């Protein structure tokens, strides 16, 4: 995972030359739990957009938040579950391992 490495000032996403964006989802919320201690950038619910590439998931927040972008490479995602509750929004739940030098 990497924090604040893949966003542009205009609210877009920065990807490598070797990859492309496959899908984009707007109006996405992301929350973090089970972090001890919880850094300020990870507190609360973040709203923004998600960009899916062949190698990673990139979240870009909307507005001026301490977390402007959050990158989750697929090889660092573990125990992912897709939840589809009857009375609520669909969501994905899982664990992201920190990458050395990820920010």
Secondary structure, 3 states (H helix, E strand, C coil): CEECCCECCCCCECCCCCCCEEEEEEEEEECCCCCCCCCHHHCCCEEEEEEEECCEEEEEECCCCCCCEEEEEHHHEEEEEEECCCCCCCEEEEEECCCCCCC
